[in-house]
Amino acid sequence: MEKSQLRKHLKFSIFNKFRSWVLKFKLKSIGNEVYIDKNVEFLRYPNNITVGDNVVIKEGARICSCNEKAKISIGNHSTIGYHTFIFASNSIEIGDDCLIAPFVYIVDSNHKIETGLKINQQSNDTAPIKIGNDVWIASNVTILKGVTIDNGAVVAANSVVNSDIQEFEIYGGTPARKIGERK
Protein backbone atom coordinates (compact mmCIF):
# COMPACT_ATOMS: atom_id res chain seq x y z
CA MET A 1 0.00 0.00 0.00
CA GLU A 2 1.39 3.40 -1.00
CA LYS A 3 1.56 5.91 1.85
CA SER A 4 -0.56 9.05 1.71
CA GLN A 5 1.05 12.49 1.71
CA LEU A 6 0.24 12.84 5.42
CA ARG A 7 1.80 9.53 6.38
CA LYS A 8 4.91 10.13 4.22
CA HIS A 9 5.69 13.26 6.22
CA LEU A 10 4.79 12.09 9.74
CA LYS A 11 7.74 12.18 12.08
CA PHE A 12 7.37 9.63 14.87
CA SER A 13 9.21 11.20 17.79
CA ILE A 14 9.98 9.55 21.08
CA PHE A 15 6.97 11.45 22.47
CA ASN A 16 4.56 9.90 19.93
CA LYS A 17 5.88 6.43 20.69
CA PHE A 18 5.62 7.07 24.43
CA ARG A 19 1.98 8.27 24.12
CA SER A 20 1.08 5.07 22.20
CA TRP A 21 2.86 2.93 24.78
CA VAL A 22 1.01 4.58 27.69
CA LEU A 23 -2.33 4.09 25.89
CA LYS A 24 -1.71 0.33 25.67
CA PHE A 25 -2.56 0.31 29.39
CA LYS A 26 -5.58 2.63 29.17
CA LEU A 27 -7.48 1.77 25.97
CA LYS A 28 -9.24 -1.51 25.25
CA SER A 29 -6.70 -1.96 22.44
CA ILE A 30 -4.36 0.10 20.29
CA GLY A 31 -2.74 -1.14 17.10
CA ASN A 32 0.77 -0.89 15.72
CA GLU A 33 2.33 2.29 14.30
CA VAL A 34 -0.36 4.56 15.77
CA TYR A 35 0.51 8.27 15.71
CA ILE A 36 -0.96 10.12 18.68
CA ASP A 37 -0.24 13.85 18.45
CA LYS A 38 0.17 16.08 21.50
CA ASN A 39 -2.88 17.27 23.44
CA VAL A 40 -5.08 14.31 22.43
CA GLU A 41 -7.43 13.10 25.17
CA PHE A 42 -9.29 9.82 25.64
CA LEU A 43 -11.97 10.66 28.20
CA ARG A 44 -14.13 9.03 30.90
CA TYR A 45 -14.02 5.30 29.97
CA PRO A 46 -10.96 4.90 27.73
CA ASN A 47 -11.01 1.13 28.25
CA ASN A 48 -14.06 1.09 25.91
CA ILE A 49 -12.04 2.58 23.02
CA THR A 50 -10.35 0.51 20.30
CA VAL A 51 -7.80 2.03 17.89
CA GLY A 52 -6.59 0.00 14.88
CA ASP A 53 -3.19 -0.20 13.17
CA ASN A 54 -1.59 2.81 11.45
CA VAL A 55 -4.13 5.29 12.80
CA VAL A 56 -3.26 8.99 13.01
CA ILE A 57 -4.95 11.13 15.67
CA LYS A 58 -4.02 14.79 15.37
CA GLU A 59 -3.58 17.46 18.01
CA GLY A 60 -6.55 18.51 20.12
CA ALA A 61 -8.78 15.52 19.33
CA ARG A 62 -11.15 14.45 22.12
CA ILE A 63 -12.46 10.90 22.08
CA CYS A 64 -14.93 10.11 24.85
CA SER A 65 -16.73 6.95 25.85
CA CYS A 66 -19.31 8.78 27.98
CA ASN A 67 -20.48 5.85 30.11
CA GLU A 68 -19.44 2.33 31.09
CA LYS A 69 -21.34 0.75 28.16
CA ALA A 70 -20.42 3.21 25.37
CA LYS A 71 -18.04 1.83 22.71
CA ILE A 72 -15.80 3.57 20.18
CA SER A 73 -13.74 1.85 17.50
CA ILE A 74 -11.44 3.44 14.93
CA GLY A 75 -10.39 1.21 12.04
CA ASN A 76 -6.98 0.60 10.50
CA HIS A 77 -5.28 3.36 8.46
CA SER A 78 -7.84 6.00 9.48
CA THR A 79 -7.01 9.61 10.32
CA ILE A 80 -8.74 11.78 12.93
CA GLY A 81 -8.12 15.48 12.24
CA TYR A 82 -7.15 18.35 14.48
CA HIS A 83 -9.66 19.26 17.21
CA THR A 84 -12.17 16.59 16.21
CA PHE A 85 -14.60 15.49 18.95
CA ILE A 86 -16.00 11.95 19.06
CA PHE A 87 -18.47 11.42 21.94
CA ALA A 88 -20.27 8.09 22.36
CA SER A 89 -23.09 7.35 24.78
CA ASN A 90 -24.01 4.23 22.78
CA SER A 91 -21.60 3.23 19.98
CA ILE A 92 -19.49 4.93 17.32
CA GLU A 93 -17.72 2.77 14.77
CA ILE A 94 -15.29 4.26 12.24
CA GLY A 95 -14.12 1.89 9.51
CA ASP A 96 -10.74 1.38 7.84
CA ASP A 97 -9.04 3.94 5.58
CA CYS A 98 -11.23 6.87 6.65
CA LEU A 99 -10.21 10.52 6.51
CA ILE A 100 -11.85 12.65 9.17
CA ALA A 101 -10.79 16.27 8.72
CA PRO A 102 -10.25 18.90 11.44
CA PHE A 103 -13.08 20.24 13.59
CA VAL A 104 -15.50 17.35 12.98
CA TYR A 105 -18.05 16.59 15.70
CA ILE A 106 -19.47 13.06 15.95
CA VAL A 107 -22.02 12.50 18.72
CA ASP A 108 -24.45 9.59 19.10
CA SER A 109 -26.81 11.25 21.59
CA ASN A 110 -29.08 14.22 21.94
CA HIS A 111 -30.82 15.77 24.95
CA LYS A 112 -34.56 15.26 25.24
CA ILE A 113 -36.58 18.47 24.99
CA GLU A 114 -39.89 17.62 26.66
CA THR A 115 -41.81 20.38 28.39
CA GLY A 116 -42.52 20.21 32.12
CA LEU A 117 -38.98 19.19 33.02
CA LYS A 118 -35.85 21.32 32.89
CA ILE A 119 -33.53 20.52 29.97
CA ASN A 120 -30.59 19.76 32.26
CA GLN A 121 -32.69 17.17 34.15
CA GLN A 122 -33.70 15.19 31.05
CA SER A 123 -31.97 12.07 29.83
CA ASN A 124 -30.35 11.62 26.43
CA ASP A 125 -31.71 9.82 23.39
CA THR A 126 -28.97 7.67 21.86
CA ALA A 127 -28.49 5.66 18.68
CA PRO A 128 -25.28 4.17 17.25
CA ILE A 129 -23.26 5.81 14.48
CA LYS A 130 -21.51 3.64 11.89
CA ILE A 131 -19.02 5.05 9.40
CA GLY A 132 -17.93 2.50 6.78
CA ASN A 133 -14.54 2.03 5.11
CA ASP A 134 -12.91 4.54 2.74
CA VAL A 135 -15.08 7.46 3.89
CA TRP A 136 -14.01 11.12 3.76
CA ILE A 137 -15.60 13.50 6.27
CA ALA A 138 -14.51 17.07 5.41
CA SER A 139 -13.88 19.93 7.88
CA ASN A 140 -16.51 21.23 10.29
CA VAL A 141 -18.98 18.40 9.73
CA THR A 142 -21.40 17.35 12.47
CA ILE A 143 -22.67 13.75 12.46
CA LEU A 144 -25.72 13.10 14.64
CA LYS A 145 -27.12 10.03 16.39
CA GLY A 146 -28.37 7.02 14.47
CA VAL A 147 -26.52 7.77 11.22
CA THR A 148 -24.88 5.15 9.00
CA ILE A 149 -22.41 6.37 6.38
CA ASP A 150 -21.68 3.51 3.98
CA ASN A 151 -18.36 2.60 2.35
CA GLY A 152 -16.79 5.13 0.00
CA ALA A 153 -19.09 8.02 0.90
CA VAL A 154 -17.98 11.67 1.10
CA VAL A 155 -19.43 14.44 3.29
CA ALA A 156 -18.71 18.03 2.19
CA ALA A 157 -17.38 20.67 4.58
CA ASN A 158 -19.74 22.43 7.01
CA SER A 159 -22.47 19.80 6.68
CA VAL A 160 -24.82 18.42 9.33
CA VAL A 161 -25.55 14.73 8.77
CA ASN A 162 -28.80 13.53 10.32
CA SER A 163 -29.71 10.70 7.90
CA ASP A 164 -27.99 7.71 6.32
CA ILE A 165 -25.64 8.03 3.34
CA GLN A 166 -25.33 5.19 0.84
CA GLU A 167 -22.14 3.78 -0.72
CA PHE A 168 -20.13 6.24 -2.84
CA GLU A 169 -22.65 9.06 -2.42
CA ILE A 170 -21.52 12.64 -1.83
CA TYR A 171 -23.56 14.68 0.63
CA GLY A 172 -23.39 18.33 1.62
CA GLY A 173 -25.37 21.07 3.32
CA THR A 174 -27.40 21.64 6.45
CA PRO A 175 -29.10 19.27 6.71
CA ALA A 176 -26.88 17.20 4.41
CA ARG A 177 -28.47 16.13 1.12
CA LYS A 178 -27.15 14.11 -1.82
CA ILE A 179 -25.14 16.34 -4.17
CA GLY A 180 -23.34 13.70 -6.24
CA GLU A 181 -21.65 10.32 -6.46
CA ARG A 182 -18.05 9.19 -6.59
CA LYS A 183 -17.11 7.93 -10.05
C-alpha positions in Angstrom: 0.0 0.0 0.0 1.4 3.4 -1.0 1.6 5.9 1.9 -0.6 9.1 1.7 1.0 12.5 1.7 0.2 12.8 5.4 1.8 9.5 6.4 4.9 10.1 4.2 5.7 13.3 6.2 4.8 12.1 9.7 7.7 12.2 12.1 7.4 9.6 14.9 9.2 11.2 17.8 10.0 9.5 21.1 7.0 11.4 22.5 4.6 9.9 19.9 5.9 6.4 20.7 5.6 7.1 24.4 2.0 8.3 24.1 1.1 5.1 22.2 2.9 2.9 24.8 1.0 4.6 27.7 -2.3 4.1 25.9 -1.7 0.3 25.7 -2.6 0.3 29.4 -5.6 2.6 29.2 -7.5 1.8 26.0 -9.2 -1.5 25.2 -6.7 -2.0 22.4 -4.4 0.1 20.3 -2.7 -1.1 17.1 0.8 -0.9 15.7 2.3 2.3 14.3 -0.4 4.6 15.8 0.5 8.3 15.7 -1.0 10.1 18.7 -0.2 13.8 18.5 0.2 16.1 21.5 -2.9 17.3 23.4 -5.1 14.3 22.4 -7.4 13.1 25.2 -9.3 9.8 25.6 -12.0 10.7 28.2 -14.1 9.0 30.9 -14.0 5.3 30.0 -11.0 4.9 27.7 -11.0 1.1 28.3 -14.1 1.1 25.9 -12.0 2.6 23.0 -10.3 0.5 20.3 -7.8 2.0 17.9 -6.6 0.0 14.9 -3.2 -0.2 13.2 -1.6 2.8 11.5 -4.1 5.3 12.8 -3.3 9.0 13.0 -4.9 11.1 15.7 -4.0 14.8 15.4 -3.6 17.5 18.0 -6.6 18.5 20.1 -8.8 15.5 19.3 -11.2 14.5 22.1 -12.5 10.9 22.1 -14.9 10.1 24.8 -16.7 7.0 25.8 -19.3 8.8 28.0 -20.5 5.8 30.1 -19.4 2.3 31.1 -21.3 0.8 28.2 -20.4 3.2 25.4 -18.0 1.8 22.7 -15.8 3.6 20.2 -13.7 1.8 17.5 -11.4 3.4 14.9 -10.4 1.2 12.0 -7.0 0.6 10.5 -5.3 3.4 8.5 -7.8 6.0 9.5 -7.0 9.6 10.3 -8.7 11.8 12.9 -8.1 15.5 12.2 -7.1 18.4 14.5 -9.7 19.3 17.2 -12.2 16.6 16.2 -14.6 15.5 18.9 -16.0 11.9 19.1 -18.5 11.4 21.9 -20.3 8.1 22.4 -23.1 7.3 24.8 -24.0 4.2 22.8 -21.6 3.2 20.0 -19.5 4.9 17.3 -17.7 2.8 14.8 -15.3 4.3 12.2 -14.1 1.9 9.5 -10.7 1.4 7.8 -9.0 3.9 5.6 -11.2 6.9 6.7 -10.2 10.5 6.5 -11.9 12.6 9.2 -10.8 16.3 8.7 -10.3 18.9 11.4 -13.1 20.2 13.6 -15.5 17.3 13.0 -18.1 16.6 15.7 -19.5 13.1 16.0 -22.0 12.5 18.7 -24.5 9.6 19.1 -26.8 11.2 21.6 -29.1 14.2 21.9 -30.8 15.8 25.0 -34.6 15.3 25.2 -36.6 18.5 25.0 -39.9 17.6 26.7 -41.8 20.4 28.4 -42.5 20.2 32.1 -39.0 19.2 33.0 -35.9 21.3 32.9 -33.5 20.5 30.0 -30.6 19.8 32.3 -32.7 17.2 34.1 -33.7 15.2 31.1 -32.0 12.1 29.8 -30.4 11.6 26.4 -31.7 9.8 23.4 -29.0 7.7 21.9 -28.5 5.7 18.7 -25.3 4.2 17.2 -23.3 5.8 14.5 -21.5 3.6 11.9 -19.0 5.0 9.4 -17.9 2.5 6.8 -14.5 2.0 5.1 -12.9 4.5 2.7 -15.1 7.5 3.9 -14.0 11.1 3.8 -15.6 13.5 6.3 -14.5 17.1 5.4 -13.9 19.9 7.9 -16.5 21.2 10.3 -19.0 18.4 9.7 -21.4 17.3 12.5 -22.7 13.7 12.5 -25.7 13.1 14.6 -27.1 10.0 16.4 -28.4 7.0 14.5 -26.5 7.8 11.2 -24.9 5.2 9.0 -22.4 6.4 6.4 -21.7 3.5 4.0 -18.4 2.6 2.4 -16.8 5.1 0.0 -19.1 8.0 0.9 -18.0 11.7 1.1 -19.4 14.4 3.3 -18.7 18.0 2.2 -17.4 20.7 4.6 -19.7 22.4 7.0 -22.5 19.8 6.7 -24.8 18.4 9.3 -25.6 14.7 8.8 -28.8 13.5 10.3 -29.7 10.7 7.9 -28.0 7.7 6.3 -25.6 8.0 3.3 -25.3 5.2 0.8 -22.1 3.8 -0.7 -20.1 6.2 -2.8 -22.7 9.1 -2.4 -21.5 12.6 -1.8 -23.6 14.7 0.6 -23.4 18.3 1.6 -25.4 21.1 3.3 -27.4 21.6 6.4 -29.1 19.3 6.7 -26.9 17.2 4.4 -28.5 16.1 1.1 -27.1 14.1 -1.8 -25.1 16.3 -4.2 -23.3 13.7 -6.2 -21.6 10.3 -6.5 -18.0 9.2 -6.6 -17.1 7.9 -10.0 
